[in-house]
Amino acid sequence: MQKILIIKLSSLGDVVHALPVLSGLKQSLPDAQISWMVSRAFSSLLEGHPDLDQIILFERERWRGVKNCILRFPEIWRLVQDIRAFQFDVVLDLQGLLRSGLFTWLAHAPERFGFTDARECSYLAYNHKVVVPTWITHAVDKNLFLAEQYVGHNLTLHFKIALSAKDQEKAKLWIPNLPAVVLVPGARWASKCWPTLHFAQLIDFLLQKQNISVVLVGAKSDLGIGEEIIRQAWLGQKVINLIGKTSLKELAAVMQRANLVVSNDSGPMHIAAAMGTKVVALFGPTQTNKTGPYGDGHIVLQQRQHCWPCREKICLHKPTCIQSITPQEVLAAIEEIL
């Protein structure tokens, strides 16, 4: 029986991108015991997964920074000892950063796989450095390719998030009437955020049509954005505002119930695609072939400025790439899908 450790600590979208590795490995190696090391903030997305035997928590917030690492070194070392006690046969480092490389090396597994272009010298921890062909660009495909180098053959690509009946019932309670369009106005970078006024105008366009439910979702940190959008929209009082109200599993259930999702480049966008819901994705300074919504039937809108792809978190160019996308363009994409 093989013992496999997947290391993918963060972020939300990156964890979603690694889900097919878990299901593919279990289908290929049904007797294997598979563990996943992940940051606590995203661990709930993996809970109850039928292909996962164990979740190992990485306390990212507690251990952030050199000072905290020094102060909490005893608990970090206890985690290392626990990992070694599992006697893993192989570690697949899908993160490719210093912290994931250290845990890969400290696990003392005989086989350690990672990308040859992994950052922060994490590649020094691997004894199997995987070179990804240039024609493989999307993060989902790259992750799966690395796992395939371990098993020696192609793996079936399948996203799986274990939703409970309670999660699905909550989604129905929140969104009783279909069709429903879910809007994701938040993102980790300011340069990835479509203007709130554009979202407000889109809401007014949608709600002028009969029998369409419009739903806002996001993290608690997006509450201010949501309030601004509702304030700016003439028909904002009709919006179902779920920002800050859902767990990750409940968010996945909402995405599954939706007929369509309009989203900035963000983790919830990838959850929507993983749940099989069509996405109109609004992209700014990043490359859609690497981190766009995975699968068929999605529409990606992007107006590239001369400096694209800058990958700047804050862009001083006016208008920015994402600001150049108009509400009319988004509405046309929605109508094309619906």
N, C-alpha and C positions, 0 to 999 in steps of 0.2 A: 504494500500500500504506500503510495507516494504522498508526501506531505509538501504542499505548495503554499508559499506565502506571496501574495500580491501586495505590493506597496504602491498605493496611490493615495496620497494624503489629502490633497485639495486640488483645485477649488471645486465648486459644485458641478460646473460643466465638465471639468476634467474627470471627475468621478463617474459621471454619466457616460463619458466616452470610453471608460474602461469596463463598463458592465458586460459587453459582449465577450470579453476575455474570460470572465468568470463562467458564463454559461457555456462558452465554447470548450473550455477546459473540462468542465464537468461532463459534458456530453461525450467528449473524447476519452476521458479517464474517469469513468463512473465510480471507481473505488477510491479515488484520490480524496484526501482530506485537504480542503482549501480554506486558508485563512486570508484575511484582508486587513492590512494596517491602514487606518484612515483617521483623519482629524475628527474629534468629537462632534464638531459642528455639522458634519455631513454623515455621521454614522447611522442616523435614523433612516436614511435612504436605503441602507443595506440590511436593516433589521428584518428578519423573517424570510430572507431570500432563500429559496429551496436549494440552491446550489452552493451555499456558503455554510461552512461548519463553524467558523469562529471570526469574530471581529476583535481586532487588537487596536485599542484606542491610543492615538497620538495626541497628547495634550498640548496642542499648538499654542493656545492662549497662555497657559501656565508657563510654558517653556520658551516663550518668545523673547529673544534678545540674549546677549551674553550674560548679563547679570542674573537673569532668571535661571539660565542653564546652570550657572555656578551654584546658586542658592538651592536649586532643586535637583542637583546632580544625584543624590541618593535614590530618588524615585525614578529618575531616568535610567540609572544603572540597574535597578530592580526590574524594569521593563526589559532591558537587554538580557538579563539572566533568565527571565520568563520565556523570551523568544528562543533563546538557546536551548532551554529545556524541552521545547517542542521538537527539536531535532529535525528541522525542515530539510528536505532533500534539495529543494530549489527555491530561489527567491527571484521574482520578476519585478524589477524596479521600473515602473511605468512613469515615475515622477521625474527622475533624472536631475535632482538637485542635491546639494551637499548633505542635507539632513536625511534624505532617503538613501543616498549612497552610503552614509555612515551606518545606518541600520542594516542595509544589505550586507555590508562587510562584517558587522558585529554579529550577525545571525549565525555565522560559521557554517552556512550551508555549502555542500560540496559544489553546487552549480548555482551561479549567480548571473542572471541575464539583465542587460540594460542596453540603451542606445549608445552607439559609438560617439555620437555628438552630444551626449548628455552634458549639462552645464555644471559649473562650480566644481570641476574635477571629480564629479561623482563616478565617472567612467572608470576611475582607478579601482573601484570596488568590484568590478565585474571580471569574471574569467570567461564570459561569453559576451563579446561586444557586437551588437547587431547593427549592421549597415542596412538601412532602409532604402530600397530602390527609389530613384528620383520620381518615378511615376506614381508612387504612393504618397499622397499629400495630406489627406485628412487624418486628424488625430485618431479617430476610431480605427481606421485601416492600419495605421502605424502600430497601434497597441496590439491589434490582432496579429499583425505580421510578426511582432516580437514573440508572442506566445507560440506562434506556429513554428518558430525556430527551435523551441523546446520540444514540442510533441512530434515534430518531423513531418507534419502534413497540414493541409488546410483545415481551418475550423469553421463551423457554422456560425454565421453572424446573427445574433438574436439579442435584443434588449429585453430585460426583465426587471420589473420593479414590483415587489410583492405588496399589493394593496389589500387591505382588509375590507370586509363588507361595511364596516363602520365608516371607513374613509370614503367609500363610494356613496354611501347614504348621505354623508355630510355634503358631498359635492352636489347631489340631487336637491338637497334642502336649500343650499345656497343659490343654485341655478335651477329653479323649477321649470322654466320655460326655455325651449329651444326653437330656433337656432341661437347659439350663443357665440359671441366673439370675445375672447379674452385678450386684454391688453397688458403688456409688461413694460412699464415706463422707466424702470430703474436699470442700472448697470454699474459695474465697479468703477468705470472710468467716466469722467465728464464728457470726454470726446466720443463716447459710445451712446450718449443719451440724446434721443430725438427731442426737440423742444416741447415743453409742456403745452404751449399754445397750439402746436400741430396736433398733439393728441386730443386736445379739447375740440378742435375743429373736426377731427375725424369722428369723435363721439357724436357731435351734432349731426354730421352726415349720416351716421349709422342709425341713430335714434329717430331720425325723421322717417325712416323706413319702418313698416309695421312688423311687430312680433320678433324683434331682434333684442336679445339680452346682451348688454355690454358689461363686462366684468373687468375690474382692475385687480391685479395681483402683484405681490412683491414682498420684500422683507420689511421689518419694522423700520429700518433705516430709510425706506422709501415713502414713509407716511407723509412727509412734507410735500414730496412730488405729487402724490395722489391727491392731496387736498388742493394743491395749486391747480391741477388739471380740472377737478370738479368745480372749483370756483370759476375757472375761465370758460367752461362749457355752458352754453345756454340751457342745455338739457342735463346738466350734471347731476341734478337731484334724482334722475332715473338710473344712474349708474350703480351697479352692485360693487361696492368697494370692499375687497377682501385683503387689502394690503395689510400685512402684519398679523393676519388672523389664522393663517394656515400653517400646519407642520409641513415638512417636505413631502410626506406621503399624501397628505390632504391636497397639497398643491398638484401632485401628480394625478390625483383623482379628478381635480378640477380641469386639468389639461386634457385628460382622457374624455371627459364629458363634453368639452368644448367642440364646436364645429370648426373653429379656426382660431389661431393665435397670432396676434401682431406683437412683435417683440424686438427690443434692442438686442444686441449681441450680449447674451447673458446666460447664466445657468438655467433659469426657467425656460428659456428658448430650447435648450437641449433636452430638458425633461419633456417638453411638449412633443418634440420630434421622436423621442424614445417611446412615447405613449402612442405613437402612430397618428397624431393630429397634424393637419397641414399648418404650415407656418408661413406668414409673411414676415421676413426678417429684415430689419433695418440696420445696415452696416455703415460704419464710418471708416476709421483708420486701420482696420485689420483685414486680413485676407480670408475671403469666404471659402476658398478651396481647402483651407486648413481647419477652420473652426465654424463653418457655416452649419445650418441645420442639416442633419444627416438623413438621407433617404430621398425618395422621389416625391414629386408633387409640390414641393415647397417653392416659394418665390422669394428671391433675395433682391432687395433694392439697394443700390449704392451709387452715389454720385461722386466720382473720384476727382479730387483736386490734383494739381500738378505735383504735389509733394507726397501723394499716396504711394505705398503704405508707410506712413510715418510711425505708427504704433505709439504715438504720444498720448499720454493720459489726459493732458490738457492741451488743446490746440488753440493757437493764437490767430490762425487763419480765419478770415470772415468772408463769406459764411464757411463753416466747416463742412466736411464731406457729408455728415449726417444731417446737418441743418438744411442742406440743399435738396433733400428729399421732400416733396410736397405732399400734403394731405390728399390731394387729388390723385397722385400716383398710387398712394397706399390704398385708397378707396377702389381704384381700378383693379389692383391686384386682388383685393378681397372679393370683388364681384366676379373676377375670373375664376377664382377657386370655388366660391359658393354657387 
